[in-house]
Amino acid sequence: MPEQTVSHDELDHTNDEEEPCKELLILYATETGNAQDCADYIARQCRRIGFHGRVLSVDAYSPIDLIEEPLVLFVVSTTGSGVEPRAMTALWNILLRSNLPNDLFEGLPFAVFGLGDTSYEKFCWAAKMLSRRMESLGATEICERGEADEQHPLGIEGTLEPWTAQFLKVLSQLAQQPEGYEVASSATPPPRVVLPAASSTDLKNAKDPMNNDPRYHRAKVSVNKRMTAQDWYQDVRHLEFDFEDDVKYDPGDVAVIHPIAEAEDVQSFLDLMKWSDRADTPLTIRRNVTGK
C-alpha cells in the first residue's frame, strides 16, 4: 500500500463535476456472525434509496483497493477485552504502519458501525480505534459512529435500526437527492436472490456441501443441559457432541450448527404454509443483486 502513488486529484471523491456516487462498499469483521447480519441489513436498507452495497468480509477484500473506493462503511465487532475480530487483523496491521502518509485516504467518505457489550470495559473498542485511524489517514467520517450494545433492552437492533435511518439520510444528501426528500419506510428493497426452477443441468452439477466441503462434520448431541435457572429468562445450554471425524479446532473457534429436522416437523410446516404441493420442486438460488 505505501509504495502505490496516487495523485490528490485521483483521491478526490467529492469533485462537483462527477456524478453522485451510488456505490457503497460494506466491509464487516465478525466472530459470531452478528456483524455480517448487520451489514446485510444495512445493505438492504440502502437499496431503498438506490444505493448498491457490496457486502464483503474484511479478510476477503484487498486492503490496497480501499484507496479507489468512492464510499466505505465498516461494520466491526469487538471481541473479548477490546480486541478486533481475527478477520480484521491483517487490515488493522496494515493501517497501523507508521510509514503511511497522513493524506492516504484524503477525500474518502467512510462510516463505522460497531458492535459490543457494555459489560466489558473497552466497549466497541475495535470500531473506535478504526474510526480514529481512518481519520488520521485523511478519510472523512460522514456519519456519527454507531455503537450497538448487546445489553440494550432491544439488543443490537435497538441501535442498528435508528442508526441506519440516520445513515440513509446522509447517503441521500451525498447523492444530492431533491430537497425535502424522505426515505419511504414502506418501500420494499429488491430481493438479493431469486429462486427459479432448477434445470436438468443444475441438478446434474449440484453437489451436497455435507459431502464435499471439509469444514462440515456430522455429529450427534451427547449432552444438552440447561445452565441457567428455570425461572431465568435466558436459556443458556451446555452442549457436547460426538463426532465420527477427527475435528481440529482452537479455543475461541465458532461452530455453526445445522440441525436435521424430523420428517413430521417438516411436513407440519409445509402443511401450515400450504407448500406441500410444491415442496419437492428443485429450485436454484441465484443472486439478483450483484457486486463488481
C-alpha positions in Angstrom: 0.0 0.0 0.0 2.6 2.7 0.9 4.5 2.1 -2.4 1.5 2.9 -4.6 1.5 6.5 -5.9 -1.9 8.2 -6.3 -2.4 11.9 -7.0 -4.6 14.1 -4.9 -6.9 14.6 -8.0 -7.4 10.8 -8.2 -8.2 10.7 -4.5 -10.8 13.5 -4.6 -14.1 11.7 -4.4 -16.1 14.9 -4.0 -15.5 16.5 -7.3 -18.6 18.5 -8.1 -18.3 17.6 -11.8 -18.7 13.9 -11.1 -22.0 12.1 -10.9 -23.2 11.5 -7.3 -21.9 8.2 -6.1 -24.5 5.3 -5.8 -22.0 2.6 -4.9 -21.2 1.6 -1.4 -18.7 -0.9 -0.1 -19.7 -2.5 3.2 -16.9 -4.4 5.0 -17.7 -6.4 8.0 -15.4 -8.0 10.6 -17.1 -10.7 12.8 -16.5 -13.6 15.0 -20.0 -15.0 15.5 -21.9 -13.6 12.5 -23.7 -10.6 14.1 -21.7 -8.0 12.2 -22.4 -9.8 9.0 -26.1 -9.8 9.7 -25.9 -6.1 10.4 -24.0 -5.4 7.2 -26.6 -7.3 5.2 -29.4 -5.4 6.9 -27.8 -2.0 6.1 -27.2 -3.1 2.5 -30.9 -3.9 2.1 -32.0 -0.6 3.5 -29.5 1.3 1.3 -31.2 -0.3 -1.8 -34.4 1.6 -0.8 -32.7 4.8 -1.8 -30.9 3.5 -4.9 -27.5 2.7 -3.3 -25.9 -0.6 -4.3 -24.0 -2.0 -1.3 -21.3 -4.7 -1.9 -21.1 -6.7 1.3 -17.7 -8.4 1.9 -15.8 -9.8 4.9 -12.7 -7.8 5.6 -10.5 -10.8 5.1 -12.0 -11.4 1.6 -11.1 -7.8 0.5 -7.8 -6.5 -0.7 -6.8 -3.5 1.5 -4.9 -1.8 -1.3 -8.2 -1.3 -3.1 -9.6 0.9 -0.3 -7.9 3.9 -1.9 -10.0 3.5 -5.0 -13.4 3.2 -3.3 -15.9 6.0 -3.5 -17.6 5.3 -0.2 -16.9 2.7 2.6 -18.9 1.5 5.6 -17.2 -0.7 8.2 -19.3 -2.9 10.4 -17.0 -4.2 13.2 -17.4 -6.3 16.3 -15.3 -6.2 19.4 -14.2 -9.5 20.9 -13.0 -10.1 24.4 -11.3 -7.1 26.0 -11.2 -4.6 23.1 -9.8 -7.0 20.5 -10.7 -6.8 16.8 -12.1 -10.0 15.1 -9.4 -12.2 13.6 -10.7 -11.4 10.1 -9.8 -7.8 10.6 -6.2 -8.4 12.0 -4.5 -8.2 8.6 -6.2 -5.0 7.6 -5.5 -3.4 11.0 -1.8 -4.3 10.9 -1.6 -2.6 7.5 -3.4 0.5 8.7 -1.1 0.8 11.7 2.1 1.1 9.6 4.0 4.2 10.7 5.1 5.0 7.1 1.6 5.5 5.7 1.0 9.2 4.6 -1.4 11.3 6.5 -3.4 12.0 3.4 -3.5 8.4 2.1 -7.4 8.4 2.2 -7.9 12.1 1.6 -11.4 12.6 0.2 -12.6 9.1 1.1 -16.0 9.2 2.8 -16.5 6.5 5.4 -18.7 5.4 8.3 -18.3 2.9 11.1 -20.9 0.8 12.9 -19.6 -1.0 15.9 -20.9 -4.0 17.9 -20.0 -4.5 21.5 -21.1 -5.2 25.1 -21.0 -2.5 27.8 -20.3 -5.2 30.4 -16.8 -5.0 29.0 -14.6 -2.0 29.8 -13.4 -1.4 26.3 -16.9 -1.2 24.7 -16.8 -1.1 20.9 -13.1 -0.6 21.1 -12.2 -2.0 17.7 -14.7 0.3 16.0 -13.5 3.3 17.9 -9.9 2.6 17.0 -10.7 2.0 13.3 -12.6 5.3 13.1 -9.8 7.3 14.6 -7.2 5.6 12.4 -9.1 6.3 9.2 -9.5 9.9 10.1 -5.8 10.2 10.9 -5.1 8.9 7.4 -7.2 11.6 5.8 -10.6 9.9 5.4 -13.8 11.8 6.2 -16.3 10.3 8.6 -19.7 11.2 7.2 -21.9 9.9 9.9 -21.6 9.7 13.7 -20.2 6.3 14.6 -22.8 3.7 15.6 -22.2 1.7 18.8 -24.6 -1.2 19.3 -24.8 -2.7 22.8 -25.7 -6.3 23.5 -27.0 -5.1 26.9 -29.6 -2.8 25.2 -33.2 -3.9 26.1 -33.7 -4.5 22.3 -30.3 -5.9 21.8 -28.2 -4.9 18.8 -31.3 -3.9 16.9 -32.0 -1.2 19.4 -29.1 0.8 17.9 -28.9 -0.7 14.4 -32.3 0.5 13.1 -32.2 4.2 14.2 -28.5 4.5 13.2 -29.3 3.0 9.8 -32.1 5.5 9.3 -29.6 8.3 10.1 -27.1 6.8 7.7 -29.6 6.7 4.9 -30.3 10.4 5.3 -26.6 11.1 5.0 -26.4 9.0 1.8 -29.4 10.8 0.4 -27.5 14.1 0.9 -24.4 12.8 -0.7 -26.4 11.6 -3.7 -27.9 15.1 -4.0 -31.5 14.0 -3.5 -34.1 16.7 -4.0 -34.7 19.0 -1.0 -37.3 17.5 1.2 -36.6 14.0 0.0 -37.5 11.4 2.6 -36.9 7.7 2.7 -40.1 5.8 2.4 -40.3 3.5 5.3 -42.8 1.3 3.5 -40.6 0.8 0.4 -39.5 -2.8 -0.1 -36.0 -3.3 -1.4 -35.4 -5.7 -4.3 -34.5 -9.3 -3.2 -30.9 -10.2 -3.1 -31.6 -13.6 -4.6 -34.2 -15.2 -6.9 -35.4 -18.8 -6.9 -36.0 -20.1 -10.5 -36.8 -23.7 -11.1 -33.7 -25.8 -11.4 -32.8 -27.1 -14.8 -31.6 -30.6 -15.6 -28.1 -29.2 -15.9 -28.4 -27.5 -12.4 -29.4 -30.8 -10.9 -26.6 -32.7 -12.6 -23.9 -30.2 -11.4 -25.4 -29.9 -7.8 -23.1 -31.0 -5.0 -24.0 -31.6 -1.4 -21.8 -29.5 0.8 -22.0 -32.1 3.5 -20.2 -34.5 1.3 -17.8 -32.1 -0.5 -16.9 -29.3 2.0 -14.2 -30.5 4.5 -15.5 -27.9 7.0 -18.7 -29.9 7.5 -18.8 -32.7 10.0 -21.7 -34.9 11.1 -22.2 -35.2 14.9 -24.7 -36.4 17.5 -25.6 -34.4 20.5 -24.5 -36.4 23.6 -25.2 -33.7 26.2 -27.8 -31.0 26.2 -28.1 -29.4 29.7 -29.6 -26.1 30.7 -27.1 -24.0 32.7 -29.4 -21.1 33.7 -32.1 -21.4 36.4 -35.5 -22.5 35.1 -37.1 -19.1 36.2 -34.4 -17.1 34.4 -35.4 -15.6 31.0 -32.3 -16.7 29.2 -31.9 -20.3 28.3 -28.2 -21.0 28.1 -27.2 -24.5 27.3 -24.1 -26.7 27.7 -23.8 -28.9 24.6 -21.5 -31.8 23.9 -21.1 -33.6 20.5 -19.8 -36.9 19.4 -18.0 -36.7 16.0 -17.1 -39.6 13.7 -14.3 -37.4 12.3 -11.2 -36.2 14.0 -12.2 -32.5 14.3 -9.5 -29.9 14.8 -10.3 -26.6 16.5 -8.7 -23.8 18.6 -10.0 -22.1 21.7 -12.4 -19.4 20.6 -13.4 -21.0 17.3 -17.1 -20.7 16.4 -19.2 -23.7 15.3 -22.3 -23.2 13.1 -24.8 -25.9 13.8 -27.2 -27.1 11.1 -29.7 -29.4 12.9 -31.6 -32.2 11.0 -35.3 -31.6 11.2 -37.6 -34.5 11.8 -39.8 -35.5 8.9 -43.1 -35.0 10.7 -42.0 -31.4 11.7 -41.1 -30.6 8.1 -44.5 -31.9 6.9 -46.3 -29.9 9.6 -44.6 -26.7 8.5 -45.3 -27.4 4.8 -49.0 -28.0 5.6 -49.2 -24.8 7.6 -47.6 -22.7 4.8 -49.7 -24.6 2.1 -46.5 -25.6 0.3 -46.9 -29.4 0.3 -47.8 -29.4 -3.4 -44.5 -27.8 -4.4 -42.1 -28.7 -1.7 -40.3 -31.2 -3.8 -39.7 -28.9 -6.8 -36.0 -28.3 -7.1 -35.0 -24.6 -7.1 -31.8 -22.7 -8.0 -30.6 -19.9 -5.8 -29.3 -17.1 -7.9 -28.0 -13.6 -7.0 -30.4 -10.9 -8.0 -28.2 -8.0 -6.8 -24.6 -8.4 -8.0 -21.4 -6.6 -6.9 -18.5 -5.5 -9.0 
